[in-house]
Amino acid sequence: MLFATIFIVAAFIPSHIKTKLRHPMLASIKTWAFAHLLSNGDLGSILLFGTILAWGVYARIATKRRGDFGPQTAPAGWINDAIVVAVGIVVYFALGYAFHPVVIGVHVFGT
């Protein structure tokens, strides 16, 4: 999940990460769905997260066939990459400690 939050932040900030992933929001969705498939084994979770993962794979293939290769050039320097990783880590812990237990009802980092 840490990678998924870093990828989603990279979708909004120009960086080398965004250029390398080409479509960081789709990469984030696929990583998120795969991580939830690994941690949840019940039928409902398999149907939900498996469908979302399949959609993410389909959407990535469709963008590649369409000729949409995402950003081609990265900004100079690496400061934006450090910002993406730092904000991604903050978002990860905010989701794990505040959002997930309150909204979903499942504690991510213990009880």
Sequence and secondary structure as in RCSB ss.txt:
>XXXX:A:sequence
MLFATIFIVAAFIPSHIKTKLRHPMLASIKTWAFAHLLSNGDLGSILLFGTILAWGVYARIATKRRGDFGPQTAP
AGWINDAIVVAVGIVVYFALGYAFHPVVIGVHVFGT
>XXXX:A:secstr
 HHHHHHHHHTTS SHHHHHHSSHHHHHHHHHHHHHHHH  SHHHHHHHHHHHHHHHHHHHHHHHHT        
SSSHHHHHHHHHHHHHHHHIIIIIIIIII   SS  
